[in-house]
Amino acid sequence: MEPLTPEEIRACFVNCSKGEAKRLRLPTAYDAIRWADLDFLGWRDPAAPGTAHLVAPWRGQLTGLVLRVGNRAGHGGRKNMCAFCLTTHSSSDMDLMVAPRAGAAGRNGNTVGTYLCADLACSLYVRRLKRPARVQPEETTTTEARIARLQENLDAFVRRVVS
Ligand SMILES: [Zn+2]
């Protein structure tokens, strides 16, 4: 993705108040972000472990989502596998991320939840620039195919949040 300024990031959030977007803490190592290797910028604020952030170009529009980090207990499904990049993790490296939906739906408490890499480094996992702690199932896909799959899954998730 193209490099973004802090101002662009703060201005693009669609599922939180303007005040919250203004106050949110940007990634600490901002100057070290390798934008060219990212399909989306995802980060956690160590001071606010219950919150995560995701910013992605989505259908020509920069779109930022606030995610609430949910409780893993009691949820079924494929919770060892990231829904975006399909990396498998032990449960400590995986979190249930819940996005309030944009607009009136979100104000009424509607959310979209999914299991994602806890560090939101999906872009680096699919490019093999970061190794997950766990040995991965054998896969014969190319880097390009894994990137395309990540972008598709990301697109579908953002669509569910904003529409
Ligand atoms: Zn992932």
Backbone and ligand atoms as CSV (ligand in chain L), in Angstrom:
chain,resi,resn,atom,element,x,y,z
A,1,MET,N,N,0.831,-1.185,0.000
A,1,MET,CA,C,0.000,0.000,0.000
A,1,MET,C,C,0.876,1.249,0.000
A,2,GLU,N,N,0.277,2.374,-0.352
A,2,GLU,CA,C,1.003,3.638,-0.389
A,2,GLU,C,C,1.235,4.148,1.029
A,3,PRO,N,N,2.372,4.807,1.278
A,3,PRO,CA,C,2.601,5.378,2.610
A,3,PRO,C,C,1.514,6.381,2.984
A,4,LEU,N,N,1.171,6.376,4.252
A,4,LEU,CA,C,0.111,7.265,4.747
A,4,LEU,C,C,0.681,8.206,5.797
A,5,THR,N,N,0.092,9.381,5.882
A,5,THR,CA,C,0.465,10.304,6.948
A,5,THR,C,C,-0.428,10.032,8.164
A,6,PRO,N,N,0.052,10.421,9.353
A,6,PRO,CA,C,-0.798,10.291,10.543
A,6,PRO,C,C,-2.148,10.977,10.362
A,7,GLU,N,N,-2.165,12.103,9.666
A,7,GLU,CA,C,-3.429,12.821,9.464
A,7,GLU,C,C,-4.389,11.996,8.610
A,8,GLU,N,N,-3.840,11.364,7.559
A,8,GLU,CA,C,-4.694,10.532,6.698
A,8,GLU,C,C,-5.280,9.366,7.500
A,9,ILE,N,N,-4.445,8.786,8.368
A,9,ILE,CA,C,-4.910,7.650,9.152
A,9,ILE,C,C,-6.041,8.082,10.078
A,10,ARG,N,N,-5.834,9.160,10.806
A,10,ARG,CA,C,-6.853,9.593,11.761
A,10,ARG,C,C,-8.170,9.972,11.092
A,11,ALA,N,N,-8.072,10.426,9.831
A,11,ALA,CA,C,-9.275,10.906,9.145
A,11,ALA,C,C,-10.100,9.781,8.523
A,12,CYS,N,N,-9.574,8.544,8.481
A,12,CYS,CA,C,-10.239,7.521,7.661
A,12,CYS,C,C,-11.085,6.528,8.450
A,13,PHE,N,N,-11.153,6.667,9.772
A,13,PHE,CA,C,-11.900,5.671,10.552
A,13,PHE,C,C,-13.401,5.809,10.347
A,14,VAL,N,N,-14.048,4.683,10.121
A,14,VAL,CA,C,-15.472,4.694,9.770
A,14,VAL,C,C,-16.368,4.135,10.870
A,15,ASN,N,N,-15.779,3.521,11.900
A,15,ASN,CA,C,-16.648,2.871,12.881
A,15,ASN,C,C,-16.346,3.308,14.321
A,16,CYS,N,N,-15.885,4.543,14.464
A,16,CYS,CA,C,-15.735,5.100,15.806
A,16,CYS,C,C,-15.988,6.594,15.716
A,17,SER,N,N,-16.064,7.242,16.863
A,17,SER,CA,C,-16.331,8.686,16.859
A,17,SER,C,C,-15.094,9.430,16.376
A,18,LYS,N,N,-15.310,10.673,15.932
A,18,LYS,CA,C,-14.183,11.506,15.517
A,18,LYS,C,C,-13.225,11.738,16.677
A,19,GLY,N,N,-13.776,11.857,17.867
A,19,GLY,CA,C,-12.955,12.065,19.055
A,19,GLY,C,C,-12.035,10.879,19.308
A,20,GLU,N,N,-12.603,9.673,19.170
A,20,GLU,CA,C,-11.786,8.484,19.395
A,20,GLU,C,C,-10.687,8.374,18.337
A,21,ALA,N,N,-11.021,8.689,17.094
A,21,ALA,CA,C,-10.017,8.629,16.017
A,21,ALA,C,C,-8.892,9.633,16.271
A,22,LYS,N,N,-9.253,10.782,16.806
A,22,LYS,CA,C,-8.272,11.821,17.101
A,22,LYS,C,C,-7.328,11.370,18.213
A,23,ARG,N,N,-7.869,10.657,19.188
A,23,ARG,CA,C,-7.075,10.283,20.362
A,23,ARG,C,C,-6.261,9.023,20.177
A,24,LEU,N,N,-6.605,8.201,19.187
A,24,LEU,CA,C,-5.970,6.878,19.126
A,24,LEU,C,C,-4.470,7.007,18.915
A,25,ARG,N,N,-3.748,6.055,19.486
A,25,ARG,CA,C,-2.290,6.095,19.376
A,25,ARG,C,C,-1.837,5.363,18.129
A,26,LEU,N,N,-1.026,6.043,17.335
A,26,LEU,CA,C,-0.532,5.462,16.087
A,26,LEU,C,C,0.570,4.453,16.403
A,27,PRO,N,N,0.929,3.615,15.425
A,27,PRO,CA,C,1.998,2.632,15.659
A,27,PRO,C,C,3.255,3.318,16.188
A,28,THR,N,N,3.900,2.694,17.148
A,28,THR,CA,C,5.051,3.339,17.792
A,28,THR,C,C,6.229,3.495,16.828
A,29,ALA,N,N,6.510,2.463,16.045
A,29,ALA,CA,C,7.659,2.541,15.127
A,29,ALA,C,C,7.195,3.043,13.762
A,30,TYR,N,N,6.531,4.172,13.768
A,30,TYR,CA,C,5.888,4.665,12.549
A,30,TYR,C,C,6.866,4.808,11.384
A,31,ASP,N,N,8.042,5.348,11.674
A,31,ASP,CA,C,9.013,5.604,10.611
A,31,ASP,C,C,9.598,4.320,10.028
A,32,ALA,N,N,9.435,3.216,10.757
A,32,ALA,CA,C,10.004,1.948,10.302
A,32,ALA,C,C,9.001,1.113,9.501
A,33,ILE,N,N,7.795,1.604,9.308
A,33,ILE,CA,C,6.780,0.822,8.592
A,33,ILE,C,C,7.199,0.641,7.136
A,34,ARG,N,N,7.190,-0.622,6.685
A,34,ARG,CA,C,7.542,-0.905,5.284
A,34,ARG,C,C,6.255,-1.011,4.479
A,35,TRP,N,N,5.795,0.131,4.029
A,35,TRP,CA,C,4.469,0.213,3.416
A,35,TRP,C,C,4.326,-0.699,2.210
A,36,ALA,N,N,5.398,-0.824,1.427
A,36,ALA,CA,C,5.314,-1.600,0.183
A,36,ALA,C,C,5.005,-3.077,0.441
A,37,ASP,N,N,5.280,-3.543,1.657
A,37,ASP,CA,C,5.033,-4.945,1.988
A,37,ASP,C,C,3.670,-5.157,2.650
A,38,LEU,N,N,2.855,-4.116,2.716
A,38,LEU,CA,C,1.591,-4.220,3.448
A,38,LEU,C,C,0.379,-4.150,2.531
A,39,ASP,N,N,-0.591,-5.027,2.818
A,39,ASP,CA,C,-1.910,-4.897,2.203
A,39,ASP,C,C,-2.807,-4.048,3.085
A,40,PHE,N,N,-2.518,-4.076,4.375
A,40,PHE,CA,C,-3.219,-3.188,5.300
A,40,PHE,C,C,-2.272,-2.895,6.450
A,41,LEU,N,N,-2.517,-1.767,7.105
A,41,LEU,CA,C,-1.755,-1.425,8.291
A,41,LEU,C,C,-2.598,-1.848,9.495
A,42,GLY,N,N,-2.052,-2.759,10.285
A,42,GLY,CA,C,-2.764,-3.191,11.481
A,42,GLY,C,C,-1.854,-3.042,12.674
A,43,TRP,N,N,-2.391,-2.540,13.788
A,43,TRP,CA,C,-1.520,-2.403,14.956
A,43,TRP,C,C,-2.317,-2.451,16.242
A,44,ARG,N,N,-1.559,-2.764,17.296
A,44,ARG,CA,C,-2.122,-2.807,18.645
A,44,ARG,C,C,-1.460,-1.713,19.457
A,45,ASP,N,N,-2.179,-1.150,20.382
A,45,ASP,CA,C,-1.638,-0.170,21.309
A,45,ASP,C,C,-1.352,-0.899,22.615
A,46,PRO,N,N,-0.064,-1.021,22.972
A,46,PRO,CA,C,0.252,-1.776,24.195
A,46,PRO,C,C,-0.441,-1.208,25.432
A,47,ALA,N,N,-0.762,0.076,25.381
A,47,ALA,CA,C,-1.429,0.690,26.533
A,47,ALA,C,C,-2.928,0.408,26.548
A,48,ALA,N,N,-3.451,-0.112,25.442
A,48,ALA,CA,C,-4.887,-0.412,25.358
A,48,ALA,C,C,-5.069,-1.795,24.748
A,49,PRO,N,N,-4.785,-2.836,25.531
A,49,PRO,CA,C,-4.760,-4.198,24.968
A,49,PRO,C,C,-6.122,-4.675,24.440
A,50,GLY,N,N,-7.176,-3.988,24.790
A,50,GLY,CA,C,-8.496,-4.408,24.321
A,50,GLY,C,C,-8.873,-3.840,22.971
A,51,THR,N,N,-7.960,-3.094,22.355
A,51,THR,CA,C,-8.292,-2.419,21.103
A,51,THR,C,C,-7.214,-2.695,20.056
A,52,ALA,N,N,-7.644,-2.844,18.816
A,52,ALA,CA,C,-6.716,-2.974,17.692
A,52,ALA,C,C,-7.216,-2.056,16.579
A,53,HIS,N,N,-6.327,-1.757,15.642
A,53,HIS,CA,C,-6.692,-0.870,14.543
A,53,HIS,C,C,-6.240,-1.451,13.215
A,54,LEU,N,N,-7.041,-1.171,12.209
A,54,LEU,CA,C,-6.760,-1.685,10.868
A,54,LEU,C,C,-7.073,-0.578,9.874
A,55,VAL,N,N,-6.128,-0.281,8.987
A,55,VAL,CA,C,-6.346,0.739,7.959
A,55,VAL,C,C,-5.974,0.126,6.617
A,56,ALA,N,N,-6.869,0.225,5.657
A,56,ALA,CA,C,-6.624,-0.380,4.353
A,56,ALA,C,C,-7.246,0.468,3.256
A,57,PRO,N,N,-6.591,0.484,2.090
A,57,PRO,CA,C,-7.295,1.055,0.938
A,57,PRO,C,C,-8.406,0.083,0.571
A,58,TRP,N,N,-9.618,0.562,0.548
A,58,TRP,CA,C,-10.734,-0.342,0.271
A,58,TRP,C,C,-11.601,0.255,-0.831
A,59,ARG,N,N,-11.594,-0.371,-1.992
A,59,ARG,CA,C,-12.388,0.068,-3.150
A,59,ARG,C,C,-12.185,1.558,-3.401
A,60,GLY,N,N,-10.889,1.947,-3.452
A,60,GLY,CA,C,-10.544,3.317,-3.804
A,60,GLY,C,C,-10.634,4.303,-2.666
A,61,GLN,N,N,-10.987,3.838,-1.494
A,61,GLN,CA,C,-11.183,4.731,-0.355
A,61,GLN,C,C,-10.380,4.194,0.825
A,62,LEU,N,N,-9.588,5.058,1.427
A,62,LEU,CA,C,-8.862,4.633,2.617
A,62,LEU,C,C,-9.870,4.421,3.753
A,63,THR,N,N,-9.812,3.237,4.368
A,63,THR,CA,C,-10.830,2.874,5.349
A,63,THR,C,C,-10.170,2.361,6.622
A,64,GLY,N,N,-10.483,2.979,7.734
A,64,GLY,CA,C,-9.927,2.570,9.021
A,64,GLY,C,C,-10.992,1.944,9.898
A,65,LEU,N,N,-10.630,0.859,10.563
A,65,LEU,CA,C,-11.564,0.172,11.464
A,65,LEU,C,C,-10.960,0.038,12.856
A,66,VAL,N,N,-11.770,0.364,13.852
A,66,VAL,CA,C,-11.412,0.051,15.225
A,66,VAL,C,C,-11.930,-1.350,15.520
A,67,LEU,N,N,-11.088,-2.172,16.128
A,67,LEU,CA,C,-11.470,-3.540,16.474
A,67,LEU,C,C,-11.380,-3.704,17.990
A,68,ARG,N,N,-12.395,-4.323,18.566
A,68,ARG,CA,C,-12.339,-4.673,19.984
A,68,ARG,C,C,-11.824,-6.099,20.083
A,69,VAL,N,N,-10.844,-6.281,20.929
A,69,VAL,CA,C,-10.277,-7.615,21.074
A,69,VAL,C,C,-11.149,-8.386,22.054
A,70,GLY,N,N,-11.773,-9.441,21.537
A,70,GLY,CA,C,-12.783,-10.162,22.312
A,70,GLY,C,C,-12.188,-11.288,23.131
A,71,ASN,N,N,-13.062,-11.883,23.877
A,71,ASN,CA,C,-12.691,-13.025,24.707
A,71,ASN,C,C,-12.713,-14.285,23.844
A,72,ARG,N,N,-11.624,-15.027,23.897
A,72,ARG,CA,C,-11.547,-16.246,23.085
A,72,ARG,C,C,-12.446,-17.353,23.588
A,73,ALA,N,N,-12.721,-17.329,24.860
A,73,ALA,CA,C,-13.444,-18.456,25.446
A,73,ALA,C,C,-14.860,-18.546,24.890
A,74,GLY,N,N,-15.290,-19.740,24.637
A,74,GLY,CA,C,-16.681,-19.970,24.291
A,74,GLY,C,C,-17.027,-19.726,22.837
A,75,HIS,N,N,-16.036,-19.462,22.004
A,75,HIS,CA,C,-16.334,-19.276,20.598
A,75,HIS,C,C,-15.851,-20.488,19.802
A,76,GLY,N,N,-16.699,-20.945,18.929
A,76,GLY,CA,C,-16.342,-22.108,18.124
A,76,GLY,C,C,-15.636,-21.686,16.855
A,77,GLY,N,N,-15.612,-22.556,15.892
A,77,GLY,CA,C,-15.041,-22.211,14.590
A,77,GLY,C,C,-13.565,-22.494,14.535
A,78,ARG,N,N,-12.979,-21.998,13.448
A,78,ARG,CA,C,-11.571,-22.318,13.187
A,78,ARG,C,C,-10.705,-21.286,13.876
A,79,LYS,N,N,-10.613,-21.411,15.184
A,79,LYS,CA,C,-9.952,-20.324,15.898
A,79,LYS,C,C,-8.441,-20.479,15.959
A,80,ASN,N,N,-7.884,-21.470,15.301
A,80,ASN,CA,C,-6.429,-21.535,15.202
A,80,ASN,C,C,-5.921,-20.951,13.896
A,81,MET,N,N,-6.864,-20.512,13.058
A,81,MET,CA,C,-6.464,-20.028,11.740
A,81,MET,C,C,-6.952,-18.608,11.512
A,82,CYS,N,N,-6.045,-17.741,11.098
A,82,CYS,CA,C,-6.414,-16.356,10.812
A,82,CYS,C,C,-7.361,-16.315,9.610
A,83,ALA,N,N,-8.451,-15.581,9.749
A,83,ALA,CA,C,-9.438,-15.512,8.670
A,83,ALA,C,C,-8.930,-14.695,7.483
A,84,PHE,N,N,-7.908,-13.885,7.689
A,84,PHE,CA,C,-7.366,-13.079,6.586
A,84,PHE,C,C,-6.282,-13.835,5.821
A,85,CYS,N,N,-5.258,-14.299,6.546
A,85,CYS,CA,C,-4.073,-14.822,5.851
A,85,CYS,C,C,-3.949,-16.341,5.963
A,86,LEU,N,N,-4.852,-16.970,6.719
A,86,LEU,CA,C,-4.902,-18.430,6.890
A,86,LEU,C,C,-3.656,-18.994,7.567
A,87,THR,N,N,-2.911,-18.145,8.255
A,87,THR,CA,C,-1.804,-18.636,9.067
A,87,THR,C,C,-2.388,-19.347,10.287
A,88,THR,N,N,-1.799,-20.466,10.652
A,88,THR,CA,C,-2.266,-21.144,11.866
A,88,THR,C,C,-1.358,-20.771,13.032
A,89,HIS,N,N,-2.004,-20.551,14.170
A,89,HIS,CA,C,-1.303,-20.105,15.365
A,89,HIS,C,C,-1.778,-20.924,16.563
A,90,SER,N,N,-0.960,-20.906,17.605
A,90,SER,CA,C,-1.482,-21.343,18.891
A,90,SER,C,C,-2.422,-20.246,19.386
A,91,SER,N,N,-3.278,-20.571,20.337
A,91,SER,CA,C,-4.335,-19.627,20.685
A,91,SER,C,C,-3.791,-18.327,21.272
A,92,SER,N,N,-2.562,-18.336,21.803
A,92,SER,CA,C,-2.032,-17.100,22.367
A,92,SER,C,C,-1.614,-16.101,21.281
A,93,ASP,N,N,-1.436,-16.573,20.049
A,93,ASP,CA,C,-1.058,-15.667,18.958
A,93,ASP,C,C,-2.251,-15.307,18.075
A,94,MET,N,N,-3.441,-15.633,18.556
A,94,MET,CA,C,-4.662,-15.459,17.757
A,94,MET,C,C,-5.680,-14.749,18.637
A,95,ASP,N,N,-6.384,-13.785,18.077
A,95,ASP,CA,C,-7.403,-13.102,18.869
A,95,ASP,C,C,-8.703,-12.988,18.090
A,96,LEU,N,N,-9.789,-13.006,18.841
A,96,LEU,CA,C,-11.087,-12.670,18.258
A,96,LEU,C,C,-11.161,-11.145,18.169
A,97,MET,N,N,-11.275,-10.625,16.955
A,97,MET,CA,C,-11.359,-9.178,16.746
A,97,MET,C,C,-12.789,-8.847,16.303
A,98,VAL,N,N,-13.364,-7.900,17.008
A,98,VAL,CA,C,-14.769,-7.572,16.774
A,98,VAL,C,C,-14.876,-6.105,16.360
A,99,ALA,N,N,-15.389,-5.872,15.161
A,99,ALA,CA,C,-15.540,-4.502,14.661
A,99,ALA,C,C,-16.983,-4.062,14.825
A,100,PRO,N,N,-17.208,-2.934,15.523
A,100,PRO,CA,C,-18.554,-2.345,15.478
A,100,PRO,C,C,-18.838,-1.981,14.025
A,101,ARG,N,N,-20.055,-2.241,13.555
A,101,ARG,CA,C,-20.353,-1.865,12.171
A,101,ARG,C,C,-20.454,-0.352,12.047
A,102,ALA,N,N,-20.189,0.153,10.834
A,102,ALA,CA,C,-20.216,1.600,10.603
A,102,ALA,C,C,-21.651,2.116,10.707
A,103,GLY,N,N,-21.788,3.367,11.098
A,103,GLY,CA,C,-23.080,4.050,11.047
A,103,GLY,C,C,-24.065,3.582,12.097
A,104,ALA,N,N,-25.346,3.678,11.746
A,104,ALA,CA,C,-26.413,3.411,12.705
A,104,ALA,C,C,-26.359,1.972,13.218
A,105,ALA,N,N,-25.987,1.040,12.342
A,105,ALA,CA,C,-25.936,-0.373,12.759
A,105,ALA,C,C,-24.978,-0.546,13.936
A,106,GLY,N,N,-23.821,0.100,13.835
A,106,GLY,CA,C,-22.841,-0.010,14.908
A,106,GLY,C,C,-23.311,0.663,16.184
A,107,ARG,N,N,-23.980,1.819,16.024
A,107,ARG,CA,C,-24.492,2.511,17.217
A,107,ARG,C,C,-25.558,1.668,17.913
A,108,ASN,N,N,-26.216,0.819,17.140
A,108,ASN,CA,C,-27.208,-0.080,17.738
A,108,ASN,C,C,-26.583,-1.361,18.258
A,109,GLY,N,N,-25.257,-1.439,18.237
A,109,GLY,CA,C,-24.592,-2.580,18.838
A,109,GLY,C,C,-24.254,-3.715,17.893
A,110,ASN,N,N,-24.469,-3.517,16.593
A,110,ASN,CA,C,-24.132,-4.572,15.629
A,110,ASN,C,C,-22.627,-4.634,15.400
A,111,THR,N,N,-22.107,-5.844,15.379
A,111,THR,CA,C,-20.670,-6.030,15.214
A,111,THR,C,C,-20.386,-7.138,14.205
A,112,VAL,N,N,-19.151,-7.156,13.738
A,112,VAL,CA,C,-18.665,-8.253,12.894
A,112,VAL,C,C,-17.384,-8.759,13.549
A,113,GLY,N,N,-17.349,-10.036,13.861
A,113,GLY,CA,C,-16.180,-10.576,14.551
A,113,GLY,C,C,-15.503,-11.665,13.750
A,114,THR,N,N,-14.200,-11.754,13.915
A,114,THR,CA,C,-13.466,-12.810,13.229
A,114,THR,C,C,-12.147,-13.068,13.965
A,115,TYR,N,N,-11.590,-14.246,13.757
A,115,TYR,CA,C,-10.297,-14.566,14.375
A,115,TYR,C,C,-9.168,-14.133,13.463
A,116,LEU,N,N,-8.234,-13.351,14.038
A,116,LEU,CA,C,-7.116,-12.832,13.247
A,116,LEU,C,C,-5.813,-13.014,14.003
A,117,CYS,N,N,-4.706,-12.937,13.250
A,117,CYS,CA,C,-3.385,-12.921,13.867
A,117,CYS,C,C,-3.376,-11.817,14.932
A,118,ALA,N,N,-2.940,-12.139,16.139
A,118,ALA,CA,C,-2.989,-11.173,17.232
A,118,ALA,C,C,-2.136,-9.945,16.926
A,119,ASP,N,N,-1.056,-10.126,16.145
A,119,ASP,CA,C,-0.177,-8.993,15.839
A,119,ASP,C,C,-0.579,-8.276,14.543
A,120,LEU,N,N,-1.632,-8.759,13.890
A,120,LEU,CA,C,-2.140,-8.173,12.643
A,120,LEU,C,C,-1.053,-8.047,11.565
A,121,ALA,N,N,-0.107,-8.964,11.585
A,121,ALA,CA,C,0.995,-8.935,10.619
A,121,ALA,C,C,0.718,-9.840,9.419
A,122,CYS,N,N,-0.546,-10.017,9.079
A,122,CYS,CA,C,-0.934,-10.924,7.987
A,122,CYS,C,C,-0.145,-10.661,6.705
A,123,SER,N,N,0.047,-9.387,6.379
A,123,SER,CA,C,0.762,-9.041,5.135
A,123,SER,C,C,2.165,-9.624,5.133
A,124,LEU,N,N,2.804,-9.632,6.304
A,124,LEU,CA,C,4.175,-10.152,6.388
A,124,LEU,C,C,4.178,-11.679,6.379
A,125,TYR,N,N,3.168,-12.295,6.986
A,125,TYR,CA,C,3.103,-13.761,6.962
A,125,TYR,C,C,2.919,-14.285,5.541
A,126,VAL,N,N,2.032,-13.664,4.763
A,126,VAL,CA,C,1.807,-14.195,3.407
A,126,VAL,C,C,3.025,-13.989,2.507
A,127,ARG,N,N,3.829,-12.990,2.815
A,127,ARG,CA,C,5.057,-12.746,2.033
A,127,ARG,C,C,6.255,-13.496,2.604
A,128,ARG,N,N,6.015,-14.248,3.671
A,128,ARG,CA,C,7.094,-14.981,4.345
A,128,ARG,C,C,8.168,-14.043,4.891
A,129,LEU,N,N,7.782,-12.817,5.233
A,129,LEU,CA,C,8.718,-11.858,5.823
A,129,LEU,C,C,8.716,-11.970,7.343
A,130,LYS,N,N,7.722,-12.670,7.859
A,130,LYS,CA,C,7.672,-12.947,9.283
A,130,LYS,C,C,7.225,-14.392,9.437
A,131,ARG,N,N,7.878,-15.094,10.336
A,131,ARG,CA,C,7.564,-16.510,10.529
A,131,ARG,C,C,6.667,-16.676,11.748
A,132,PRO,N,N,5.560,-17.368,11.587
A,132,PRO,CA,C,4.751,-17.661,12.773
A,132,PRO,C,C,5.473,-18.647,13.673
A,133,ALA,N,N,5.117,-18.634,14.954
A,133,ALA,CA,C,5.775,-19.519,15.913
A,133,ALA,C,C,5.519,-20.975,15.585
A,134,ARG,N,N,4.369,-21.240,15.016
A,134,ARG,CA,C,3.962,-22.615,14.773
A,134,ARG,C,C,4.348,-23.080,13.371
A,135,VAL,N,N,4.700,-24.332,13.239
A,135,VAL,CA,C,4.971,-24.914,11.919
A,135,VAL,C,C,3.664,-24.923,11.132
A,136,GLN,N,N,3.712,-24.472,9.874
A,136,GLN,CA,C,2.507,-24.343,9.066
A,136,GLN,C,C,2.228,-25.610,8.270
A,137,PRO,N,N,0.943,-25.871,7.999
A,137,PRO,CA,C,0.620,-26.987,7.104
A,137,PRO,C,C,1.272,-26.746,5.749
A,138,GLU,N,N,1.660,-27.817,5.104
A,138,GLU,CA,C,2.296,-27.698,3.794
A,138,GLU,C,C,1.369,-26.982,2.811
A,139,GLU,N,N,1.915,-26.027,2.082
A,139,GLU,CA,C,1.096,-25.317,1.104
A,139,GLU,C,C,1.927,-25.064,-0.130
A,140,THR,N,N,1.318,-25.218,-1.289
A,140,THR,CA,C,2.075,-25.071,-2.526
A,140,THR,C,C,1.740,-23.769,-3.244
A,141,THR,N,N,0.977,-22.902,-2.608
A,141,THR,CA,C,0.573,-21.660,-3.267
A,141,THR,C,C,1.757,-20.714,-3.421
A,142,THR,N,N,1.669,-19.845,-4.403
A,142,THR,CA,C,2.702,-18.826,-4.615
A,142,THR,C,C,2.441,-17.630,-3.704
A,143,THR,N,N,3.466,-16.805,-3.547
A,143,THR,CA,C,3.299,-15.583,-2.760
A,143,THR,C,C,2.171,-14.732,-3.342
A,144,GLU,N,N,2.141,-14.622,-4.662
A,144,GLU,CA,C,1.109,-13.806,-5.307
A,144,GLU,C,C,-0.291,-14.322,-4.967
A,145,ALA,N,N,-0.432,-15.654,-4.978
A,145,ALA,CA,C,-1.751,-16.232,-4.686
A,145,ALA,C,C,-2.135,-15.985,-3.227
A,146,ARG,N,N,-1.134,-16.070,-2.335
A,146,ARG,CA,C,-1.442,-15.825,-0.918
A,146,ARG,C,C,-1.819,-14.363,-0.685
A,147,ILE,N,N,-1.143,-13.454,-1.405
A,147,ILE,CA,C,-1.481,-12.032,-1.270
A,147,ILE,C,C,-2.904,-11.783,-1.789
A,148,ALA,N,N,-3.215,-12.381,-2.930
A,148,ALA,CA,C,-4.549,-12.202,-3.506
A,148,ALA,C,C,-5.625,-12.727,-2.557
A,149,ARG,N,N,-5.340,-13.866,-1.912
A,149,ARG,CA,C,-6.295,-14.459,-0.977
A,149,ARG,C,C,-6.486,-13.544,0.243
A,150,LEU,N,N,-5.384,-13.010,0.739
A,150,LEU,CA,C,-5.474,-12.087,1.871
A,150,LEU,C,C,-6.331,-10.876,1.507
A,151,GLN,N,N,-6.073,-10.328,0.310
A,151,GLN,CA,C,-6.821,-9.133,-0.094
A,151,GLN,C,C,-8.306,-9.427,-0.245
A,152,GLU,N,N,-8.619,-10.621,-0.751
A,152,GLU,CA,C,-10.030,-11.014,-0.877
A,152,GLU,C,C,-10.712,-11.119,0.482
A,153,ASN,N,N,-10.019,-11.765,1.418
A,153,ASN,CA,C,-10.606,-11.949,2.751
A,153,ASN,C,C,-10.763,-10.613,3.473
A,154,LEU,N,N,-9.770,-9.751,3.296
A,154,LEU,CA,C,-9.826,-8.417,3.889
A,154,LEU,C,C,-10.981,-7.623,3.291
A,155,ASP,N,N,-11.103,-7.682,1.970
A,155,ASP,CA,C,-12.171,-6.973,1.267
A,155,ASP,C,C,-13.542,-7.406,1.803
A,156,ALA,N,N,-13.704,-8.720,1.969
A,156,ALA,CA,C,-14.994,-9.236,2.426
A,156,ALA,C,C,-15.299,-8.783,3.847
A,157,PHE,N,N,-14.279,-8.743,4.700
A,157,PHE,CA,C,-14.473,-8.316,6.077
A,157,PHE,C,C,-14.859,-6.839,6.139
A,158,VAL,N,N,-14.110,-6.001,5.408
A,158,VAL,CA,C,-14.417,-4.558,5.424
A,158,VAL,C,C,-15.833,-4.328,4.885
A,159,ARG,N,N,-16.190,-5.058,3.858
A,159,ARG,CA,C,-17.534,-4.902,3.292
A,159,ARG,C,C,-18.611,-5.199,4.328
A,160,ARG,N,N,-18.388,-6.233,5.122
A,160,ARG,CA,C,-19.400,-6.574,6.137
A,160,ARG,C,C,-19.492,-5.493,7.205
A,161,VAL,N,N,-18.375,-4.808,7.456
A,161,VAL,CA,C,-18.395,-3.771,8.498
A,161,VAL,C,C,-19.036,-2.480,7.996
A,162,VAL,N,N,-18.740,-2.112,6.747
A,162,VAL,CA,C,-19.196,-0.795,6.270
A,162,VAL,C,C,-20.568,-0.835,5.614
A,163,SER,N,N,-21.043,-2.001,5.183
A,163,SER,CA,C,-22.328,-2.005,4.455
A,163,SER,C,C,-23.486,-2.348,5.375
L,1,ZN,ZN,ZN,-3.386,-13.188,9.691
